[in-house]
Amino acid sequence: MKSKRRYAATKKPSRLPKKMGTPPGPKGILRFLKHINRPVSWQDIKDHFHAASNGGSMLQDVLEQMVRDGRVVKTSREQFGLPDQMHLIVGELRCRPDGHGVVISETGVRREVFIKPLNLREAMHGDRVIVRIENPKRQEGTIIRILERRTRVVVGTFVKGRRSHVIPEDPRYLFELDIPSGKTMKALTGQIVVAEITRYPERHSPPEGMVKQILGIPGDPGVDARIVALKYGIPFDFPEEVKKEAAELPSRVKRHERQNRKDLRKIPTFTVDGENARDFDDAVSLLEGEDGCITLYVSIADVGHYVKPGSILDAEAFRRGSSIYFPESVLPMLPVQLSNGICSLNPGVDRLAITAALTYDPAGNLLDYKFFPSVIHSHRRLTYTAVRKILVDRDESVRKRNRRLVPTLEAMYSLYRLLERKRVERGGLEFDFPEPQVILDLRGGVEGIIKAERNMAHMMIEEFMVAANAAAAQFLIRHRRNSLFRVHPRPDPRSASEIRRLIRNLGNDVPAGRSNDSRTFLQFLKTVQGKPEERLVNLLCLRSLRQAHYSAQNVGHFGLAFPSYVHFTCPIRRYPDLMTHRAIREILGMDPISDVTVPLEKAALLLSAQERKAMEAQREIVDRYRVRFMADHLGQEFDGIISNVTAFGLFVELDDVFVDGLIHISTLQDDYYQFHEKGLALEGKRTHRFFRIGDRVRVRLERVDIERRLIDFQLLKHVPARDTDQDKSFQASDTRRTIHSL
């Protein structure tokens, strides 16, 4: 009896009672389908909502739209159900060059479903699809429906022939696009073209398209930049209506615009940027008080004064998300009238700004912070190199040219050292990854690729910007104002223990522990500082951390060790910073509370995706220059250092050119080599010769694959970096997770 009562209490009814007069809508339909927990017919849905003839038509329209959106699935038997209850996943397909694919779910808990080549059907990379789970244990599936074709154009190499076609630049597009005669624009074989897809792949026929634009030959000046921009869907030019709206803005600050703003024009103020910078978001100044306290002024261009919500300029800026910097050009978020003109803190002119005034005690503790509208006058445009020469090199000629700013710079340097110490105390991480800098000649050809300098001036200004961003987050929270946070979630707890084990295997003494807070990772970086394995450990630590992104929910910033953080200091170049500025302007009473055009959660997703796209594009354009430059040096010899060791070979970073390439294990012909993953080394079975990170080598450039962007070296000479006594203790046990799971 007792068991029957329990069963009766837990059993769900097969259907909900009819709801007389319930207006049809997506939420009601989802609630009904979730509760009934089985596929239902159209008649069942209509009966439940007691839809009359007119109401039935409205309900059917809503239901059909939900089917198109993938929120509801319609089966071949005309039944409707929820994807998760039918073992289906809705998400974006991401293909791999080897022919396999992965579908990443877009709702609920993040899931990745593996798709074999045969199960891709006619879907293409980037499509929004429905996947049926075939093997839950291995998370394998089959694409059963394409909800949305997200690829409209393809950038690729044109091949002329009896059957002309375009080979996509992106290897994740697993097809060749047929181009019928008469739709080629007379393109020649080898030219890069933009082709519009006119027919998507079907079961027995490939996709078809038409050439819309001929970009030119790969390697020609400007061609690579356009290829990458089009490949990633990045607008290269501004629409005419955006240019028109930008042209109507003033070119200088007018007198009435200075009213109700704090006048900072008499305080020594300057910008510090790279030699080639053209847009200046931020300027700094500093005042010392008689009590030993210091007030740092971080003044940021008041872009919100000129770019208003709902304007054409604003819509275009949101669509772009950020500026993108290529070696030979910039794809700005805002037109040049703003990014290089009225919104840029150029020297010698008045500019409107939002200023963060941060007051510190003599020990570097933040006592107070304020935000206010200001008008500033940048007295000098300094470069990182000049600041280094003033503060570190003590170059008399540079100090003399900037004598009025030297006392301020020296006070800033003292403050920076205090803030740096505070960052280390709280566990803020700082990775030292040199960035490649492409040197171009007057014709746009590559003259060289070097390590971009990052000196103490870079670090000082970055520290000031981080402080202003953190204060902006506190300001918004204090006033209970919603905005986009820059968040960095905590890493997987296993990451710290695996990196600790690796550092020990590389011969370093690091204390035991299970903590995975930021101080633990800071300890790892300090342990290998200045050692051959420093770059590898930096890279593994960075990979083990989750990716920072934008979010409407504040979960803190692990890497910087702040409980809250926003982006505030780059509104010319990043849309989230402009959103922060608007929130601050509203708090200060400068603007009325604006209606939210895009929900914060949606804006966070879109802007995070745009940021990732910009990073990938910038990385690819440098890779293109890298391989083209090295292709002109085939057969030449270079000195370098082993930067990583894998089961398939040695990665070598060159001394004179900031380029790395691979010595494949198959080219090491003096012995059979086995990989010791525990200590990241290759060992010869017969000779017991070891190759390890940090070893010096001399190599010859054997092959450059421009299309796949690969560089292969041949080993000529090897000089071990350290004594190899401990190498004998390595075991060939399989510890692959130590590296590849990070």
ChimeraX attribute file (.defattr): number of C-alpha atoms within 10 A of each C-alpha:
attribute: neighborCount
match mode: 1-to-1
recipient: residues
	/A:1	6
	/A:2	7
	/A:3	8
	/A:4	8
	/A:5	9
	/A:6	10
	/A:7	11
	/A:8	10
	/A:9	9
	/A:10	8
	/A:11	8
	/A:12	12
	/A:13	10
	/A:14	10
	/A:15	15
	/A:16	13
	/A:17	10
	/A:18	13
	/A:19	12
	/A:20	11
	/A:21	11
	/A:22	13
	/A:23	13
	/A:24	22
	/A:25	15
	/A:26	15
	/A:27	9
	/A:28	13
	/A:29	20
	/A:30	16
	/A:31	10
	/A:32	17
	/A:33	21
	/A:34	15
	/A:35	14
	/A:36	15
	/A:37	16
	/A:38	15
	/A:39	19
	/A:40	17
	/A:41	15
	/A:42	16
	/A:43	11
	/A:44	14
	/A:45	21
	/A:46	19
	/A:47	16
	/A:48	18
	/A:49	23
	/A:50	18
	/A:51	22
	/A:52	13
	/A:53	10
	/A:54	9
	/A:55	17
	/A:56	19
	/A:57	14
	/A:58	15
	/A:59	23
	/A:60	18
	/A:61	14
	/A:62	16
	/A:63	24
	/A:64	14
	/A:65	14
	/A:66	18
	/A:67	17
	/A:68	15
	/A:69	14
	/A:70	22
	/A:71	17
	/A:72	22
	/A:73	25
	/A:74	21
	/A:75	13
	/A:76	7
	/A:77	8
	/A:78	11
	/A:79	15
	/A:80	21
	/A:81	24
	/A:82	21
	/A:83	18
	/A:84	16
	/A:85	13
	/A:86	15
	/A:87	13
	/A:88	20
	/A:89	26
	/A:90	26
	/A:91	23
	/A:92	24
	/A:93	27
	/A:94	19
	/A:95	24
	/A:96	16
	/A:97	11
	/A:98	10
	/A:99	15
	/A:100	17
	/A:101	24
	/A:102	22
	/A:103	28
	/A:104	20
	/A:105	21
	/A:106	14
	/A:107	12
	/A:108	7
	/A:109	7
	/A:110	8
	/A:111	15
	/A:112	19
	/A:113	24
	/A:114	23
	/A:115	25
	/A:116	16
	/A:117	15
	/A:118	11
	/A:119	17
	/A:120	21
	/A:121	17
	/A:122	18
	/A:123	25
	/A:124	24
	/A:125	22
	/A:126	18
	/A:127	19
	/A:128	25
	/A:129	23
	/A:130	24
	/A:131	29
	/A:132	20
	/A:133	20
	/A:134	15
	/A:135	12
	/A:136	11
	/A:137	7
	/A:138	10
	/A:139	14
	/A:140	19
	/A:141	26
	/A:142	22
	/A:143	23
	/A:144	16
	/A:145	17
	/A:146	20
	/A:147	18
	/A:148	15
	/A:149	14
	/A:150	12
	/A:151	15
	/A:152	11
	/A:153	18
	/A:154	24
	/A:155	26
	/A:156	24
	/A:157	25
	/A:158	27
	/A:159	19
	/A:160	18
	/A:161	11
	/A:162	8
	/A:163	10
	/A:164	18
	/A:165	26
	/A:166	29
	/A:167	21
	/A:168	22
	/A:169	18
	/A:170	18
	/A:171	17
	/A:172	18
	/A:173	21
	/A:174	19
	/A:175	15
	/A:176	17
	/A:177	27
	/A:178	23
	/A:179	25
	/A:180	15
	/A:181	14
	/A:182	9
	/A:183	14
	/A:184	22
	/A:185	13
	/A:186	11
	/A:187	20
	/A:188	17
	/A:189	15
	/A:190	16
	/A:191	17
	/A:192	26
	/A:193	28
	/A:194	23
	/A:195	28
	/A:196	19
	/A:197	19
	/A:198	15
	/A:199	14
	/A:200	17
	/A:201	17
	/A:202	11
	/A:203	7
	/A:204	6
	/A:205	11
	/A:206	14
	/A:207	17
	/A:208	19
	/A:209	23
	/A:210	25
	/A:211	24
	/A:212	14
	/A:213	15
	/A:214	19
	/A:215	19
	/A:216	20
	/A:217	16
	/A:218	17
	/A:219	16
	/A:220	13
	/A:221	15
	/A:222	15
	/A:223	15
	/A:224	22
	/A:225	26
	/A:226	18
	/A:227	22
	/A:228	22
	/A:229	22
	/A:230	17
	/A:231	18
	/A:232	16
	/A:233	17
	/A:234	20
	/A:235	16
	/A:236	14
	/A:237	10
	/A:238	16
	/A:239	12
	/A:240	9
	/A:241	11
	/A:242	18
	/A:243	17
	/A:244	13
	/A:245	14
	/A:246	19
	/A:247	14
	/A:248	9
	/A:249	13
	/A:250	13
	/A:251	12
	/A:252	13
	/A:253	15
	/A:254	12
	/A:255	7
	/A:256	7
	/A:257	12
	/A:258	17
	/A:259	12
	/A:260	12
	/A:261	15
	/A:262	16
	/A:263	15
	/A:264	18
	/A:265	16
	/A:266	10
	/A:267	16
	/A:268	18
	/A:269	23
	/A:270	22
	/A:271	22
	/A:272	21
	/A:273	22
	/A:274	13
	/A:275	12
	/A:276	7
	/A:277	10
	/A:278	16
	/A:279	19
	/A:280	23
	/A:281	24
	/A:282	26
	/A:283	28
	/A:284	24
	/A:285	21
	/A:286	22
	/A:287	16
	/A:288	14
	/A:289	11
	/A:290	7
	/A:291	8
	/A:292	10
	/A:293	18
	/A:294	23
	/A:295	21
	/A:296	24
	/A:297	24
	/A:298	25
	/A:299	32
	/A:300	31
	/A:301	29
	/A:302	27
	/A:303	25
	/A:304	25
	/A:305	17
	/A:306	17
	/A:307	22
	/A:308	15
	/A:309	16
	/A:310	12
	/A:311	13
	/A:312	18
	/A:313	24
	/A:314	20
	/A:315	15
	/A:316	17
	/A:317	23
	/A:318	21
	/A:319	16
	/A:320	25
	/A:321	26
	/A:322	25
	/A:323	20
	/A:324	21
	/A:325	16
	/A:326	19
	/A:327	16
	/A:328	13
	/A:329	10
	/A:330	13
	/A:331	20
	/A:332	25
	/A:333	26
	/A:334	30
	/A:335	21
	/A:336	17
	/A:337	17
	/A:338	22
	/A:339	23
	/A:340	19
	/A:341	18
	/A:342	23
	/A:343	30
	/A:344	25
	/A:345	30
	/A:346	24
	/A:347	18
	/A:348	12
	/A:349	15
	/A:350	19
	/A:351	27
	/A:352	29
	/A:353	29
	/A:354	27
	/A:355	27
	/A:356	26
	/A:357	21
	/A:358	21
	/A:359	22
	/A:360	21
	/A:361	16
	/A:362	14
	/A:363	13
	/A:364	19
	/A:365	13
	/A:366	17
	/A:367	12
	/A:368	12
	/A:369	18
	/A:370	13
	/A:371	21
	/A:372	17
	/A:373	23
	/A:374	23
	/A:375	23
	/A:376	29
	/A:377	23
	/A:378	24
	/A:379	21
	/A:380	17
	/A:381	18
	/A:382	16
	/A:383	18
	/A:384	22
	/A:385	18
	/A:386	21
	/A:387	27
	/A:388	17
	/A:389	17
	/A:390	24
	/A:391	16
	/A:392	13
	/A:393	12
	/A:394	12
	/A:395	14
	/A:396	12
	/A:397	11
	/A:398	16
	/A:399	18
	/A:400	12
	/A:401	11
	/A:402	17
	/A:403	13
	/A:404	12
	/A:405	18
	/A:406	17
	/A:407	12
	/A:408	17
	/A:409	18
	/A:410	14
	/A:411	15
	/A:412	21
	/A:413	19
	/A:414	14
	/A:415	24
	/A:416	21
	/A:417	14
	/A:418	16
	/A:419	21
	/A:420	16
	/A:421	15
	/A:422	15
	/A:423	17
	/A:424	16
	/A:425	11
	/A:426	13
	/A:427	21
	/A:428	20
	/A:429	20
	/A:430	16
	/A:431	13
	/A:432	13
	/A:433	12
	/A:434	13
	/A:435	12
	/A:436	18
	/A:437	15
	/A:438	22
	/A:439	15
	/A:440	15
	/A:441	10
	/A:442	7
	/A:443	8
	/A:444	14
	/A:445	18
	/A:446	19
	/A:447	12
	/A:448	17
	/A:449	20
	/A:450	17
	/A:451	16
	/A:452	13
	/A:453	14
	/A:454	14
	/A:455	13
	/A:456	17
	/A:457	23
	/A:458	18
	/A:459	15
	/A:460	20
	/A:461	22
	/A:462	13
	/A:463	18
	/A:464	20
	/A:465	21
	/A:466	17
	/A:467	18
	/A:468	28
	/A:469	23
	/A:470	20
	/A:471	24
	/A:472	25
	/A:473	24
	/A:474	17
	/A:475	17
	/A:476	19
	/A:477	14
	/A:478	9
	/A:479	10
	/A:480	10
	/A:481	14
	/A:482	14
	/A:483	26
	/A:484	25
	/A:485	25
	/A:486	25
	/A:487	26
	/A:488	24
	/A:489	16
	/A:490	17
	/A:491	19
	/A:492	13
	/A:493	13
	/A:494	14
	/A:495	21
	/A:496	24
	/A:497	18
	/A:498	17
	/A:499	20
	/A:500	23
	/A:501	17
	/A:502	21
	/A:503	23
	/A:504	15
	/A:505	18
	/A:506	19
	/A:507	11
	/A:508	16
	/A:509	12
	/A:510	15
	/A:511	10
	/A:512	10
	/A:513	10
	/A:514	12
	/A:515	13
	/A:516	16
	/A:517	16
	/A:518	22
	/A:519	18
	/A:520	19
	/A:521	26
	/A:522	18
	/A:523	16
	/A:524	22
	/A:525	21
	/A:526	13
	/A:527	16
	/A:528	20
	/A:529	15
	/A:530	10
	/A:531	11
	/A:532	20
	/A:533	21
	/A:534	20
	/A:535	22
	/A:536	16
	/A:537	21
	/A:538	20
	/A:539	15
	/A:540	19
	/A:541	20
	/A:542	17
	/A:543	14
	/A:544	19
	/A:545	19
	/A:546	15
	/A:547	13
	/A:548	14
	/A:549	19
	/A:550	25
	/A:551	22
	/A:552	18
	/A:553	15
	/A:554	21
	/A:555	17
	/A:556	19
	/A:557	23
	/A:558	22
	/A:559	25
	/A:560	21
	/A:561	20
	/A:562	18
	/A:563	14
	/A:564	23
	/A:565	27
	/A:566	27
	/A:567	25
	/A:568	26
	/A:569	29
	/A:570	20
	/A:571	26
	/A:572	29
	/A:573	23
	/A:574	24
	/A:575	26
	/A:576	27
	/A:577	24
	/A:578	25
	/A:579	19
	/A:580	26
	/A:581	26
	/A:582	25
	/A:583	22
	/A:584	25
	/A:585	21
	/A:586	15
	/A:587	18
	/A:588	13
	/A:589	10
	/A:590	16
	/A:591	15
	/A:592	11
	/A:593	12
	/A:594	12
	/A:595	8
	/A:596	9
	/A:597	9
	/A:598	9
	/A:599	9
	/A:600	18
	/A:601	14
	/A:602	12
	/A:603	20
	/A:604	22
	/A:605	14
	/A:606	16
	/A:607	23
	/A:608	19
	/A:609	14
	/A:610	20
	/A:611	20
	/A:612	13
	/A:613	19
	/A:614	22
	/A:615	12
	/A:616	13
	/A:617	24
	/A:618	18
	/A:619	13
	/A:620	17
	/A:621	19
	/A:622	19
	/A:623	18
	/A:624	20
	/A:625	23
	/A:626	24
	/A:627	20
	/A:628	20
	/A:629	21
	/A:630	21
	/A:631	17
	/A:632	10
	/A:633	14
	/A:634	14
	/A:635	14
	/A:636	11
	/A:637	16
	/A:638	17
	/A:639	17
	/A:640	23
	/A:641	24
	/A:642	26
	/A:643	22
	/A:644	21
	/A:645	23
	/A:646	17
	/A:647	16
	/A:648	15
	/A:649	20
	/A:650	24
	/A:651	22
	/A:652	28
	/A:653	22
	/A:654	20
	/A:655	14
	/A:656	13
	/A:657	18
	/A:658	19
	/A:659	20
	/A:660	19
	/A:661	20
	/A:662	21
	/A:663	23
	/A:664	17
	/A:665	17
	/A:666	11
	/A:667	12
	/A:668	14
	/A:669	8
	/A:670	10
	/A:671	15
	/A:672	15
	/A:673	24
	/A:674	18
	/A:675	23
	/A:676	23
	/A:677	23
	/A:678	22
	/A:679	24
	/A:680	21
	/A:681	24
	/A:682	26
	/A:683	22
	/A:684	16
	/A:685	12
	/A:686	10
	/A:687	11
	/A:688	15
	/A:689	16
	/A:690	20
	/A:691	27
	/A:692	26
	/A:693	27
	/A:694	22
	/A:695	18
	/A:696	21
	/A:697	21
	/A:698	18
	/A:699	23
	/A:700	19
	/A:701	21
	/A:702	17
	/A:703	17
	/A:704	21
	/A:705	13
	/A:706	17
	/A:707	12
	/A:708	13
	/A:709	14
	/A:710	16
	/A:711	21
	/A:712	19
	/A:713	25
	/A:714	18
	/A:715	20
	/A:716	12
	/A:717	11
	/A:718	16
	/A:719	12
	/A:720	16
	/A:721	16
	/A:722	12
	/A:723	7
	/A:724	13
	/A:725	7
	/A:726	12
	/A:727	21
	/A:728	10
	/A:729	10
	/A:730	15
	/A:731	13
	/A:732	13
	/A:733	10
	/A:734	11
	/A:735	14
	/A:736	12
	/A:737	11
	/A:738	18
	/A:739	16
	/A:740	8
	/A:741	12
	/A:742	18
